[in-house]
């Protein structure tokens, strides 16, 4: 399997002082998005969990939960991958 090499992040990470700003900015964005997901998405996540576990059905809450959590985990993964 061949994976593409993404070089568009490399110029940002070449300079140490810019690397610190880059890391702090993305850490702030990550923390802000986690707070927003927890604050506004808690009820949706609870309803999706209840529907999947107790009633064995999938509805729009399940779709929203899967989409938002998979996007968050992918963003965290790629942030860690490109940071080092």
Chimera marker file (.cmm) of the C-alpha trace (Angstrom):
<marker_set name="trace">
<marker id="1" x="0.000" y="0.000" z="0.000" r="1" g="1" b="0" radius="0.5"/>
<marker id="2" x="1.375" y="3.411" z="-0.967" r="1" g="1" b="0" radius="0.5"/>
<marker id="3" x="0.613" y="6.449" z="1.179" r="1" g="1" b="0" radius="0.5"/>
<marker id="4" x="1.129" y="9.991" z="-0.109" r="1" g="1" b="0" radius="0.5"/>
<marker id="5" x="3.761" y="12.226" z="1.439" r="1" g="1" b="0" radius="0.5"/>
<marker id="6" x="2.314" y="15.534" z="2.574" r="1" g="1" b="0" radius="0.5"/>
<marker id="7" x="4.952" y="18.256" z="2.492" r="1" g="1" b="0" radius="0.5"/>
<marker id="8" x="2.717" y="21.264" z="3.024" r="1" g="1" b="0" radius="0.5"/>
<marker id="9" x="3.209" y="21.135" z="6.830" r="1" g="1" b="0" radius="0.5"/>
<marker id="10" x="7.012" y="20.928" z="6.670" r="1" g="1" b="0" radius="0.5"/>
<marker id="11" x="7.778" y="24.668" z="6.129" r="1" g="1" b="0" radius="0.5"/>
<marker id="12" x="5.788" y="25.560" z="9.246" r="1" g="1" b="0" radius="0.5"/>
<marker id="13" x="7.744" y="23.106" z="11.375" r="1" g="1" b="0" radius="0.5"/>
<marker id="14" x="11.226" y="24.082" z="10.233" r="1" g="1" b="0" radius="0.5"/>
<marker id="15" x="11.684" y="27.072" z="12.524" r="1" g="1" b="0" radius="0.5"/>
<marker id="16" x="11.718" y="26.478" z="16.313" r="1" g="1" b="0" radius="0.5"/>
<marker id="17" x="9.986" y="29.719" z="17.296" r="1" g="1" b="0" radius="0.5"/>
<marker id="18" x="7.213" y="29.171" z="14.770" r="1" g="1" b="0" radius="0.5"/>
<marker id="19" x="6.882" y="25.566" z="15.904" r="1" g="1" b="0" radius="0.5"/>
<marker id="20" x="5.990" y="26.709" z="19.424" r="1" g="1" b="0" radius="0.5"/>
<marker id="21" x="3.313" y="29.077" z="18.120" r="1" g="1" b="0" radius="0.5"/>
<marker id="22" x="2.001" y="26.374" z="15.788" r="1" g="1" b="0" radius="0.5"/>
<marker id="23" x="1.752" y="23.867" z="18.652" r="1" g="1" b="0" radius="0.5"/>
<marker id="24" x="0.100" y="26.274" z="21.079" r="1" g="1" b="0" radius="0.5"/>
<marker id="25" x="-2.424" y="27.363" z="18.478" r="1" g="1" b="0" radius="0.5"/>
<marker id="26" x="-3.465" y="23.805" z="17.672" r="1" g="1" b="0" radius="0.5"/>
<marker id="27" x="-3.542" y="22.868" z="21.344" r="1" g="1" b="0" radius="0.5"/>
<marker id="28" x="-5.896" y="25.802" z="21.970" r="1" g="1" b="0" radius="0.5"/>
<marker id="29" x="-8.107" y="24.790" z="19.041" r="1" g="1" b="0" radius="0.5"/>
<marker id="30" x="-8.152" y="21.181" z="20.268" r="1" g="1" b="0" radius="0.5"/>
<marker id="31" x="-9.158" y="22.174" z="23.800" r="1" g="1" b="0" radius="0.5"/>
<marker id="32" x="-11.801" y="24.578" z="22.500" r="1" g="1" b="0" radius="0.5"/>
<marker id="33" x="-13.331" y="21.940" z="20.239" r="1" g="1" b="0" radius="0.5"/>
<marker id="34" x="-13.390" y="19.371" z="23.068" r="1" g="1" b="0" radius="0.5"/>
<marker id="35" x="-15.188" y="21.852" z="25.326" r="1" g="1" b="0" radius="0.5"/>
<marker id="36" x="-17.723" y="22.628" z="22.602" r="1" g="1" b="0" radius="0.5"/>
<marker id="37" x="-18.318" y="18.935" z="21.863" r="1" g="1" b="0" radius="0.5"/>
<marker id="38" x="-18.834" y="18.138" z="25.541" r="1" g="1" b="0" radius="0.5"/>
<marker id="39" x="-21.022" y="21.158" z="26.270" r="1" g="1" b="0" radius="0.5"/>
<marker id="40" x="-23.270" y="21.033" z="23.219" r="1" g="1" b="0" radius="0.5"/>
<marker id="41" x="-23.066" y="17.355" z="22.286" r="1" g="1" b="0" radius="0.5"/>
<marker id="42" x="-23.608" y="15.595" z="25.609" r="1" g="1" b="0" radius="0.5"/>
<marker id="43" x="-27.344" y="15.106" z="25.169" r="1" g="1" b="0" radius="0.5"/>
<marker id="44" x="-26.925" y="13.838" z="21.621" r="1" g="1" b="0" radius="0.5"/>
<marker id="45" x="-24.223" y="11.394" z="22.707" r="1" g="1" b="0" radius="0.5"/>
<marker id="46" x="-26.397" y="10.144" z="25.585" r="1" g="1" b="0" radius="0.5"/>
<marker id="47" x="-29.396" y="9.599" z="23.309" r="1" g="1" b="0" radius="0.5"/>
<marker id="48" x="-27.268" y="7.786" z="20.731" r="1" g="1" b="0" radius="0.5"/>
<marker id="49" x="-25.759" y="5.535" z="23.400" r="1" g="1" b="0" radius="0.5"/>
<marker id="50" x="-29.195" y="4.754" z="24.851" r="1" g="1" b="0" radius="0.5"/>
<marker id="51" x="-30.664" y="3.958" z="21.438" r="1" g="1" b="0" radius="0.5"/>
<marker id="52" x="-27.767" y="1.717" z="20.451" r="1" g="1" b="0" radius="0.5"/>
<marker id="53" x="-27.436" y="-0.179" z="23.753" r="1" g="1" b="0" radius="0.5"/>
<marker id="54" x="-30.995" y="-0.462" z="25.058" r="1" g="1" b="0" radius="0.5"/>
<marker id="55" x="-33.161" y="-0.336" z="21.947" r="1" g="1" b="0" radius="0.5"/>
<marker id="56" x="-30.707" y="-1.670" z="19.327" r="1" g="1" b="0" radius="0.5"/>
<marker id="57" x="-31.655" y="1.002" z="16.778" r="1" g="1" b="0" radius="0.5"/>
<marker id="58" x="-29.655" y="3.632" z="14.962" r="1" g="1" b="0" radius="0.5"/>
<marker id="59" x="-31.115" y="7.046" z="14.251" r="1" g="1" b="0" radius="0.5"/>
<marker id="60" x="-29.850" y="10.536" z="13.419" r="1" g="1" b="0" radius="0.5"/>
<marker id="61" x="-28.299" y="10.928" z="16.883" r="1" g="1" b="0" radius="0.5"/>
<marker id="62" x="-26.150" y="7.880" z="16.189" r="1" g="1" b="0" radius="0.5"/>
<marker id="63" x="-25.056" y="9.293" z="12.849" r="1" g="1" b="0" radius="0.5"/>
<marker id="64" x="-24.139" y="12.654" z="14.375" r="1" g="1" b="0" radius="0.5"/>
<marker id="65" x="-22.243" y="10.967" z="17.213" r="1" g="1" b="0" radius="0.5"/>
<marker id="66" x="-20.254" y="8.676" z="14.931" r="1" g="1" b="0" radius="0.5"/>
<marker id="67" x="-19.410" y="11.513" z="12.552" r="1" g="1" b="0" radius="0.5"/>
<marker id="68" x="-18.339" y="14.027" z="15.178" r="1" g="1" b="0" radius="0.5"/>
<marker id="69" x="-16.318" y="11.560" z="17.267" r="1" g="1" b="0" radius="0.5"/>
<marker id="70" x="-14.572" y="10.055" z="14.247" r="1" g="1" b="0" radius="0.5"/>
<marker id="71" x="-13.675" y="13.542" z="12.990" r="1" g="1" b="0" radius="0.5"/>
<marker id="72" x="-12.330" y="14.479" z="16.432" r="1" g="1" b="0" radius="0.5"/>
<marker id="73" x="-10.234" y="11.316" z="16.748" r="1" g="1" b="0" radius="0.5"/>
<marker id="74" x="-8.882" y="11.745" z="13.220" r="1" g="1" b="0" radius="0.5"/>
<marker id="75" x="-7.934" y="15.363" z="13.959" r="1" g="1" b="0" radius="0.5"/>
<marker id="76" x="-6.157" y="14.351" z="17.168" r="1" g="1" b="0" radius="0.5"/>
<marker id="77" x="-4.343" y="11.540" z="15.365" r="1" g="1" b="0" radius="0.5"/>
<marker id="78" x="-3.111" y="13.741" z="12.533" r="1" g="1" b="0" radius="0.5"/>
<marker id="79" x="-2.163" y="16.540" z="14.928" r="1" g="1" b="0" radius="0.5"/>
<marker id="80" x="0.056" y="14.135" z="16.844" r="1" g="1" b="0" radius="0.5"/>
<marker id="81" x="1.379" y="12.601" z="13.633" r="1" g="1" b="0" radius="0.5"/>
<marker id="82" x="2.440" y="15.903" z="12.066" r="1" g="1" b="0" radius="0.5"/>
<marker id="83" x="3.715" y="17.452" z="15.258" r="1" g="1" b="0" radius="0.5"/>
<marker id="84" x="6.683" y="15.094" z="15.601" r="1" g="1" b="0" radius="0.5"/>
<link id1="1" id2="2" r="1" g="1" b="0" radius="0.2"/>
<link id1="2" id2="3" r="1" g="1" b="0" radius="0.2"/>
<link id1="3" id2="4" r="1" g="1" b="0" radius="0.2"/>
<link id1="4" id2="5" r="1" g="1" b="0" radius="0.2"/>
<link id1="5" id2="6" r="1" g="1" b="0" radius="0.2"/>
<link id1="6" id2="7" r="1" g="1" b="0" radius="0.2"/>
<link id1="7" id2="8" r="1" g="1" b="0" radius="0.2"/>
<link id1="8" id2="9" r="1" g="1" b="0" radius="0.2"/>
<link id1="9" id2="10" r="1" g="1" b="0" radius="0.2"/>
<link id1="10" id2="11" r="1" g="1" b="0" radius="0.2"/>
<link id1="11" id2="12" r="1" g="1" b="0" radius="0.2"/>
<link id1="12" id2="13" r="1" g="1" b="0" radius="0.2"/>
<link id1="13" id2="14" r="1" g="1" b="0" radius="0.2"/>
<link id1="14" id2="15" r="1" g="1" b="0" radius="0.2"/>
<link id1="15" id2="16" r="1" g="1" b="0" radius="0.2"/>
<link id1="16" id2="17" r="1" g="1" b="0" radius="0.2"/>
<link id1="17" id2="18" r="1" g="1" b="0" radius="0.2"/>
<link id1="18" id2="19" r="1" g="1" b="0" radius="0.2"/>
<link id1="19" id2="20" r="1" g="1" b="0" radius="0.2"/>
<link id1="20" id2="21" r="1" g="1" b="0" radius="0.2"/>
<link id1="21" id2="22" r="1" g="1" b="0" radius="0.2"/>
<link id1="22" id2="23" r="1" g="1" b="0" radius="0.2"/>
<link id1="23" id2="24" r="1" g="1" b="0" radius="0.2"/>
<link id1="24" id2="25" r="1" g="1" b="0" radius="0.2"/>
<link id1="25" id2="26" r="1" g="1" b="0" radius="0.2"/>
<link id1="26" id2="27" r="1" g="1" b="0" radius="0.2"/>
<link id1="27" id2="28" r="1" g="1" b="0" radius="0.2"/>
<link id1="28" id2="29" r="1" g="1" b="0" radius="0.2"/>
<link id1="29" id2="30" r="1" g="1" b="0" radius="0.2"/>
<link id1="30" id2="31" r="1" g="1" b="0" radius="0.2"/>
<link id1="31" id2="32" r="1" g="1" b="0" radius="0.2"/>
<link id1="32" id2="33" r="1" g="1" b="0" radius="0.2"/>
<link id1="33" id2="34" r="1" g="1" b="0" radius="0.2"/>
<link id1="34" id2="35" r="1" g="1" b="0" radius="0.2"/>
<link id1="35" id2="36" r="1" g="1" b="0" radius="0.2"/>
<link id1="36" id2="37" r="1" g="1" b="0" radius="0.2"/>
<link id1="37" id2="38" r="1" g="1" b="0" radius="0.2"/>
<link id1="38" id2="39" r="1" g="1" b="0" radius="0.2"/>
<link id1="39" id2="40" r="1" g="1" b="0" radius="0.2"/>
<link id1="40" id2="41" r="1" g="1" b="0" radius="0.2"/>
<link id1="41" id2="42" r="1" g="1" b="0" radius="0.2"/>
<link id1="42" id2="43" r="1" g="1" b="0" radius="0.2"/>
<link id1="43" id2="44" r="1" g="1" b="0" radius="0.2"/>
<link id1="44" id2="45" r="1" g="1" b="0" radius="0.2"/>
<link id1="45" id2="46" r="1" g="1" b="0" radius="0.2"/>
<link id1="46" id2="47" r="1" g="1" b="0" radius="0.2"/>
<link id1="47" id2="48" r="1" g="1" b="0" radius="0.2"/>
<link id1="48" id2="49" r="1" g="1" b="0" radius="0.2"/>
<link id1="49" id2="50" r="1" g="1" b="0" radius="0.2"/>
<link id1="50" id2="51" r="1" g="1" b="0" radius="0.2"/>
<link id1="51" id2="52" r="1" g="1" b="0" radius="0.2"/>
<link id1="52" id2="53" r="1" g="1" b="0" radius="0.2"/>
<link id1="53" id2="54" r="1" g="1" b="0" radius="0.2"/>
<link id1="54" id2="55" r="1" g="1" b="0" radius="0.2"/>
<link id1="55" id2="56" r="1" g="1" b="0" radius="0.2"/>
<link id1="56" id2="57" r="1" g="1" b="0" radius="0.2"/>
<link id1="57" id2="58" r="1" g="1" b="0" radius="0.2"/>
<link id1="58" id2="59" r="1" g="1" b="0" radius="0.2"/>
<link id1="59" id2="60" r="1" g="1" b="0" radius="0.2"/>
<link id1="60" id2="61" r="1" g="1" b="0" radius="0.2"/>
<link id1="61" id2="62" r="1" g="1" b="0" radius="0.2"/>
<link id1="62" id2="63" r="1" g="1" b="0" radius="0.2"/>
<link id1="63" id2="64" r="1" g="1" b="0" radius="0.2"/>
<link id1="64" id2="65" r="1" g="1" b="0" radius="0.2"/>
<link id1="65" id2="66" r="1" g="1" b="0" radius="0.2"/>
<link id1="66" id2="67" r="1" g="1" b="0" radius="0.2"/>
<link id1="67" id2="68" r="1" g="1" b="0" radius="0.2"/>
<link id1="68" id2="69" r="1" g="1" b="0" radius="0.2"/>
<link id1="69" id2="70" r="1" g="1" b="0" radius="0.2"/>
<link id1="70" id2="71" r="1" g="1" b="0" radius="0.2"/>
<link id1="71" id2="72" r="1" g="1" b="0" radius="0.2"/>
<link id1="72" id2="73" r="1" g="1" b="0" radius="0.2"/>
<link id1="73" id2="74" r="1" g="1" b="0" radius="0.2"/>
<link id1="74" id2="75" r="1" g="1" b="0" radius="0.2"/>
<link id1="75" id2="76" r="1" g="1" b="0" radius="0.2"/>
<link id1="76" id2="77" r="1" g="1" b="0" radius="0.2"/>
<link id1="77" id2="78" r="1" g="1" b="0" radius="0.2"/>
<link id1="78" id2="79" r="1" g="1" b="0" radius="0.2"/>
<link id1="79" id2="80" r="1" g="1" b="0" radius="0.2"/>
<link id1="80" id2="81" r="1" g="1" b="0" radius="0.2"/>
<link id1="81" id2="82" r="1" g="1" b="0" radius="0.2"/>
<link id1="82" id2="83" r="1" g="1" b="0" radius="0.2"/>
<link id1="83" id2="84" r="1" g="1" b="0" radius="0.2"/>
</marker_set>
